[in-house]
């Protein structure tokens, strides 16, 4: 189903004006559907919970989103960090909605300056609460009707469980391409081979799922314990993923980041719903080598770059976007 995933940092009341809640875990999902049949378009608005206390739900949301909404109740470090995270994730389309707390006033010009410094110049600032219909209409205009047939499929998993009579089911997002019912697949880590028994999108049984879909994948011919949060599903024999225990990376350092990484620092990489711990082994002028705490399977090229973060870096935990990653 043609769908646009939207990463939203906003109050529950704003989300309820835009869509209907459909899921809640470390994120909440709100869905809005328009049209029928082949003309149906869907907005999936994903709200990470517990930000800024917890960064990982925001990063997972940004991993799978193409547009964004940020509601600003006050200008603080968390808003600056969020804007940098959206910018580093290459989310170039979005809305910033000013909604001051307790009748306070927010200077739109000051907010615009922060937006521009963070790299979100193309985002629109609303100095008052806009009509939800206008926001939905603009977002719906960005829904892709056609899937990229030429792309290899990749499904990133964030939940899994066993269903009696069906077997192992993984829930996640189609990150690229099209996954089809009855297709043979490989699951990483591990390289386990299985078959897609069935697919579900928006609680409907489907024969295929396309880029952007939140999909349930029932697997046949695999053990019940092979999936975990961050597992990746690809076609058999795919070269889309590269296994790495140690990586040389280049990072586009975020604009507000003042910490300089040094040998021995602990970092995390967020990509395709994975959150991987690493330690900096060496630093050169334009790159660094990071040793991961476990072997990782990542795409070496992607329209949406992995993010490098440092959880103890203070108010700005986003180090920046990884522009190049290679095994060492």
HELIX and SHEET records of a PDB file:
HELIX    1   1 UNK A   12  UNK A   18  1                                   7    
HELIX    2   2 UNK A   37  UNK A   39  5                                   3    
HELIX    3   3 UNK A   56  UNK A   64  1                                   9    
HELIX    4   4 UNK A   77  UNK A   88  1                                  12    
HELIX    5   5 UNK A  101  UNK A  103  5                                   3    
HELIX    6   6 UNK A  108  UNK A  118  1                                  11    
HELIX    7   7 UNK A  132  UNK A  140  1                                   9    
SHEET    1   A 7 UNK A  20  UNK A  24  0                                        
SHEET    2   A 7 UNK A  27  UNK A  34 -1                                        
SHEET    3   A 7 UNK A  41  UNK A  48 -1                                        
SHEET    4   A 7 UNK A   3  UNK A   9  1                                        
SHEET    5   A 7 UNK A  67  UNK A  72  1                                        
SHEET    6   A 7 UNK A  93  UNK A  98  1                                        
SHEET    7   A 7 UNK A 124  UNK A 126  1                                        
SHEET    1   B 7 UNK A 204  UNK A 206  0                                        
SHEET    2   B 7 UNK A 192  UNK A 201 -1                                        
SHEET    3   B 7 UNK A 184  UNK A 188 -1                                        
SHEET    4   B 7 UNK A 232  UNK A 235 -1                                        
SHEET    5   B 7 UNK A 154  UNK A 163 -1                                        
SHEET    6   B 7 UNK A 167  UNK A 176 -1                                        
SHEET    7   B 7 UNK A 214  UNK A 220 -1                                        
SHEET    1   C 2 UNK A 178  UNK A 180  0                                        
SHEET    2   C 2 UNK A 208  UNK A 210 -1                                        
SHEET    1   D 7 UNK A 241  UNK A 253  0                                        
SHEET    2   D 7 UNK A 288  UNK A 299 -1                                        
SHEET    3   D 7 UNK A 274  UNK A 283 -1                                        
SHEET    4   D 7 UNK A 266  UNK A 271 -1                                        
SHEET    5   D 7 UNK A 307  UNK A 309 -1                                        
SHEET    6   D 7 UNK A 318  UNK A 327 -1                                        
SHEET    7   D 7 UNK A 241  UNK A 253 -1                                        
END                                                                             
